[in-house]
Amino acid sequence: MTKATLLVTRRLPAAVEDRAARLFAARFNPEDRIYTSAELVRHAEGADAILTAPGDRLDAATIAALPASVKAIGTFSVGFDHIDITAARARRISVCNTPDVLSVATAEIAMLLILASARRAGEGERMLRAGKWHGWAPTQLLGTQVSGRRLGIFGMGRIGREVARMAAAFGMEIHYRDQARLPPDLEKGAIFHDNDATFLAQCQVLSLNAPGGEGTRHWLNAARIAQLPRGAVVVNAARGTLIDDAALIAALKSGHVAFAGLDVYNNEPALDPGYLALENVVLLPHLGSATVETRDAMGALALDGIAAILAGQRPKNLVE
């Protein structure tokens, strides 16, 4: 039986590429260079499906130009804001993503950012590596204690709920903002807010865990930052587009936001250079799902979703 042809746009973990080669006639990208729109369309010639990743841009024009052979697009991510879903539907191309399997790993990064920023771990490591540490001192690198603080979670989906579960072990009081209140079995004692004003006023620590897209673009802007308690900690392990960079940088400089921890950025990898000049922000290179276990699981889920679509089945990870 002839295998369906799959274009894989990025280098993936060995276990994932091996699985792709078993399931499909796979075309890989050994240089791991992000394709331009024209290159992606050219490499997709004769392909039945595409396995893409954040960083690729499958906008309306690119999808319209794809060969007629393409019937499925899988993305190596939960987020799919890099794919024009409306354009894909117009071409009768089904899209699947990788929900659930990366929730714990990404929540771990959110907690890492909370702890590292509040306790000034980045500053401490830089001091040590630069040979500027001269021993313990009573007033050295005083940060903010996390235990017992009020944590606000913007976006109480799978990842947000994992952050809440982990933060509860630190005795943090959980508040959340979402489109609707969760049922009690998912809420687990967290306090729901149906408006920004009451929510932000409680956020001694604010964790951004909402999806990207136009509906949440620059949600954390100057007006909302002003509603945070002075000295708040802000972390983002979701999407860079959630933050107005100029507003957050100004707040970090003024001290209204005491510390921040970021794993994602607008226009990444070209993050706003203003962050690089600040000591009170921890910067990570999009490590949210970067564990062997998680990336292998993401690949398996994406590939199985593509295979199901091409077999005329409805996968559990279909984007609707």
C-alpha positions as CSV (number, residue, x, y, z in Angstrom):
1,M,0.0,0.0,0.0
2,T,1.4,3.4,-1.0
3,K,2.1,5.7,1.9
4,A,0.7,9.2,2.0
5,T,3.2,12.0,1.5
6,L,3.9,14.3,4.5
7,L,5.9,17.5,4.4
8,V,7.5,18.1,7.8
9,T,8.5,21.8,8.0
10,R,10.9,21.6,11.0
11,R,13.4,19.2,12.5
12,L,11.6,17.2,15.2
13,P,12.9,14.8,17.9
14,A,14.3,11.6,16.6
15,A,11.4,9.5,17.9
16,V,8.9,11.7,16.1
17,E,10.8,11.7,12.8
18,D,11.1,7.9,13.0
19,R,7.4,7.6,13.6
20,A,6.7,10.0,10.7
21,A,8.9,7.9,8.4
22,R,7.0,4.7,9.4
23,L,3.6,6.2,8.9
24,F,4.2,8.3,5.8
25,A,6.5,9.0,2.9
26,A,8.0,11.9,4.8
27,R,9.9,14.9,3.5
28,F,12.1,16.4,6.2
29,N,13.8,19.7,6.6
30,P,17.4,18.7,7.6
31,E,18.6,22.3,7.8
32,D,15.7,23.2,10.2
33,R,15.4,26.6,8.4
34,I,12.0,28.2,8.5
35,Y,10.6,28.1,5.0
36,T,9.3,31.2,3.3
37,S,5.7,31.1,2.1
38,A,6.9,30.3,-1.4
39,E,9.3,27.6,-0.3
40,L,6.6,25.9,1.8
41,V,4.2,25.9,-1.1
42,R,7.0,24.5,-3.4
43,H,8.0,21.8,-0.9
44,A,4.3,20.8,-0.5
45,E,3.9,19.9,-4.2
46,G,2.4,16.5,-4.3
47,A,2.1,16.2,-0.5
48,D,-1.1,14.9,1.1
49,A,-0.4,16.6,4.4
50,I,1.8,19.1,6.2
51,L,3.2,18.9,9.7
52,T,4.0,22.5,10.7
53,A,5.1,24.3,13.8
54,P,5.0,27.8,15.4
55,G,7.2,30.1,13.4
56,D,5.8,28.9,10.1
57,R,3.2,31.3,8.7
58,L,0.3,29.6,7.0
59,D,-1.7,32.7,6.3
60,A,-4.6,32.9,3.9
61,A,-2.4,33.6,0.9
62,T,-0.1,30.7,1.7
63,I,-3.0,28.3,2.2
64,A,-4.7,29.5,-1.0
65,A,-1.5,28.7,-2.9
66,L,-1.0,25.2,-1.5
67,P,-1.3,22.3,-4.0
68,A,-4.7,20.7,-4.3
69,S,-3.2,17.4,-3.0
70,V,-3.0,18.8,0.6
71,K,-5.8,17.6,2.7
72,A,-4.5,17.9,6.3
73,I,-2.3,20.3,8.3
74,G,-1.1,19.2,11.7
75,T,0.7,21.7,14.0
76,F,3.4,20.7,16.5
77,S,1.7,22.9,19.1
78,V,-1.5,23.6,21.0
79,G,-1.7,27.1,19.6
80,F,-2.8,27.5,16.0
81,D,-2.8,31.2,15.6
82,H,0.0,30.8,12.9
83,I,-2.6,29.0,10.7
84,D,-5.5,30.8,9.1
85,I,-8.2,28.3,10.0
86,T,-10.9,30.0,7.9
87,A,-8.7,29.8,4.8
88,A,-8.0,26.2,5.6
89,R,-11.7,25.4,5.8
90,A,-12.4,27.2,2.6
91,R,-9.9,24.8,1.0
92,R,-11.4,21.8,2.8
93,I,-8.1,21.2,4.6
94,S,-8.6,19.8,8.1
95,V,-6.3,21.0,10.9
96,C,-5.2,19.3,14.1
97,N,-3.1,20.4,17.0
98,T,-1.6,18.9,20.2
99,P,-3.7,19.7,23.2
100,D,-3.4,18.1,26.7
101,V,0.1,16.5,26.4
102,L,2.1,19.7,27.1
103,S,0.0,21.2,29.9
104,V,2.2,19.9,32.8
105,A,5.5,20.9,31.1
106,T,4.3,24.4,30.3
107,A,2.9,24.9,33.7
108,E,6.2,23.9,35.2
109,I,7.8,26.7,33.2
110,A,5.2,29.2,34.5
111,M,6.1,28.2,38.0
112,L,9.8,28.4,37.2
113,L,9.3,31.9,36.0
114,I,7.3,32.9,39.1
115,L,10.0,31.6,41.4
116,A,13.0,32.7,39.4
117,S,11.7,36.2,38.9
118,A,10.3,36.8,42.4
119,R,13.5,35.4,44.0
120,R,15.9,37.1,41.6
121,A,17.5,33.9,40.5
122,G,18.6,35.3,37.1
123,E,20.3,38.3,38.7
124,G,22.0,36.0,41.2
125,E,23.3,33.6,38.5
126,R,24.7,36.5,36.4
127,M,26.4,37.9,39.5
128,L,28.0,34.6,40.3
129,R,29.1,33.9,36.7
130,A,30.6,37.4,36.4
131,G,32.7,36.9,39.5
132,K,30.9,39.7,41.4
133,W,29.6,37.6,44.3
134,H,31.6,38.3,47.4
135,G,29.7,36.3,49.9
136,W,26.3,36.4,51.7
137,A,25.0,39.7,52.8
138,P,21.8,40.6,54.8
139,T,20.5,42.9,52.1
140,Q,21.7,41.1,49.0
141,L,19.1,40.4,46.2
142,L,16.1,40.7,48.3
143,G,13.1,39.4,46.4
144,T,9.5,38.7,47.0
145,Q,8.2,35.5,48.8
146,V,5.9,33.5,46.7
147,S,4.3,31.3,49.3
148,G,1.0,32.6,50.6
149,R,0.7,35.3,47.9
150,R,-2.4,35.8,45.7
151,L,-1.9,34.3,42.2
152,G,-4.1,35.5,39.4
153,I,-4.3,33.3,36.3
154,F,-5.5,34.8,33.1
155,G,-6.8,31.9,31.1
156,M,-8.0,28.9,33.2
157,G,-7.7,26.2,30.5
158,R,-5.7,23.0,30.8
159,I,-2.4,24.8,31.4
160,G,-3.9,27.4,33.7
161,R,-5.4,24.7,35.8
162,E,-2.1,22.9,36.1
163,V,-0.4,26.2,37.2
164,A,-3.2,26.5,39.9
165,R,-2.6,22.9,41.0
166,M,1.2,23.5,41.4
167,A,0.8,26.9,43.0
168,A,-1.6,25.5,45.6
169,A,1.4,23.5,47.0
170,F,3.0,26.9,47.8
171,G,-0.1,28.0,49.7
172,M,-1.0,30.5,47.1
173,E,-4.6,31.9,46.9
174,I,-5.8,31.3,43.4
175,H,-7.9,33.9,41.4
176,Y,-8.7,33.5,37.8
177,R,-10.2,35.4,34.8
178,D,-11.8,33.6,32.0
179,Q,-14.8,33.8,29.7
180,A,-17.0,31.7,32.0
181,R,-16.8,30.2,35.5
182,L,-15.5,26.6,35.7
183,P,-17.5,23.9,37.4
184,P,-16.5,23.2,41.0
185,D,-14.6,20.0,40.2
186,L,-12.3,22.0,37.9
187,E,-12.3,25.2,39.9
188,K,-11.0,23.5,43.0
189,G,-11.5,26.4,45.2
190,A,-10.1,29.1,42.9
191,I,-11.9,32.4,42.9
192,F,-13.5,33.4,39.6
193,H,-13.7,37.1,38.4
194,D,-16.0,38.1,35.6
195,N,-14.2,41.5,35.1
196,D,-10.7,42.8,34.8
197,A,-10.9,45.3,37.6
198,T,-11.6,43.0,40.5
199,F,-9.3,40.3,39.1
200,L,-6.2,42.6,38.6
201,A,-6.6,44.2,42.0
202,Q,-5.9,40.7,43.5
203,C,-2.9,39.8,41.4
204,Q,0.2,40.0,43.5
205,V,1.4,37.5,41.0
206,L,-0.1,37.4,37.5
207,S,0.4,34.4,35.3
208,L,-0.7,34.7,31.6
209,N,-2.1,31.4,30.3
210,A,-4.6,32.5,27.7
211,P,-4.5,31.6,24.0
212,G,-3.2,34.0,21.4
213,G,-5.1,35.7,18.6
214,E,-6.7,39.1,18.0
215,G,-9.1,38.7,21.0
216,T,-6.2,38.7,23.5
217,R,-3.6,40.8,21.6
218,H,-1.9,43.1,24.0
219,W,-4.4,42.3,26.7
220,L,-1.8,43.3,29.3
221,N,-1.5,46.9,28.4
222,A,-0.7,50.1,30.3
223,A,-4.3,50.5,31.6
224,R,-4.5,47.0,33.0
225,I,-1.0,47.1,34.4
226,A,-2.0,50.2,36.3
227,Q,-4.7,48.1,38.1
228,L,-2.2,45.6,39.4
229,P,-0.9,46.1,43.0
230,R,2.4,48.0,43.1
231,G,5.2,45.5,43.2
232,A,3.4,42.8,41.3
233,V,5.1,39.9,39.6
234,V,4.1,39.1,35.9
235,V,4.9,35.9,34.1
236,N,4.0,34.8,30.6
237,A,4.4,31.2,29.4
238,A,1.5,31.4,26.9
239,R,1.9,33.8,23.9
240,G,4.0,36.9,23.5
241,T,1.1,38.7,21.9
242,L,-0.7,38.9,25.2
243,I,1.7,41.7,26.4
244,D,2.2,45.2,25.2
245,D,5.9,45.3,25.5
246,A,6.4,49.0,25.8
247,A,3.9,49.1,28.7
248,L,5.5,46.2,30.6
249,I,9.0,47.6,30.2
250,A,7.9,51.0,31.5
251,A,6.2,49.3,34.5
252,L,9.4,47.3,35.2
253,K,11.5,50.5,35.1
254,S,9.1,52.4,37.4
255,G,8.8,49.5,39.9
256,H,5.1,49.2,39.5
257,V,5.8,45.7,38.3
258,A,8.7,44.6,40.5
259,F,9.7,41.5,38.5
260,A,8.7,39.6,35.3
261,G,9.4,36.3,33.8
262,L,8.9,35.7,30.1
263,D,9.2,32.5,28.0
264,V,7.4,33.9,24.9
265,Y,7.6,37.2,23.0
266,N,6.1,39.4,20.3
267,N,8.0,38.8,17.1
268,E,10.1,36.1,18.6
269,P,13.0,35.4,18.3
270,A,13.4,39.2,17.8
271,L,12.2,40.2,21.3
272,D,12.0,43.8,22.3
273,P,15.6,44.9,23.2
274,G,14.2,46.9,26.1
275,Y,14.0,43.7,28.1
276,L,17.7,43.0,27.7
277,A,18.6,46.1,29.5
278,L,16.6,45.2,32.6
279,E,17.9,43.2,35.5
280,N,14.4,42.5,37.0
281,V,13.1,40.3,34.2
282,V,13.9,36.6,33.6
283,L,14.1,35.7,29.9
284,L,13.8,32.1,28.6
285,P,13.9,31.0,25.0
286,H,10.4,29.5,24.6
287,L,11.0,26.4,26.7
288,G,7.4,25.7,27.7
289,S,7.0,22.2,26.2
290,A,10.8,21.5,26.0
291,T,11.0,18.1,27.6
292,V,11.8,14.9,25.8
293,E,8.6,13.2,27.1
294,T,6.4,16.1,26.1
295,R,7.8,16.7,22.6
296,D,7.6,13.0,21.8
297,A,4.0,12.9,22.9
298,M,3.2,16.1,20.9
299,G,4.7,14.5,17.7
300,A,2.8,11.3,18.2
301,L,-0.5,13.1,18.7
302,A,0.0,15.4,15.7
303,L,1.0,12.5,13.4
304,D,-1.9,10.3,14.6
305,G,-4.3,13.2,13.9
306,I,-3.0,13.6,10.4
307,A,-3.2,9.9,9.7
308,A,-6.8,9.8,10.9
309,I,-7.8,12.8,8.7
310,L,-6.3,11.2,5.7
311,A,-8.1,7.9,6.5
312,G,-11.4,9.8,6.5
313,Q,-11.7,9.7,10.3
314,R,-12.3,12.4,12.9
315,P,-9.3,12.8,15.2
316,K,-9.7,13.8,18.8
317,N,-7.4,16.7,18.3
318,L,-9.2,18.2,15.3
319,V,-9.3,22.0,15.4
320,E,-12.9,23.1,15.0
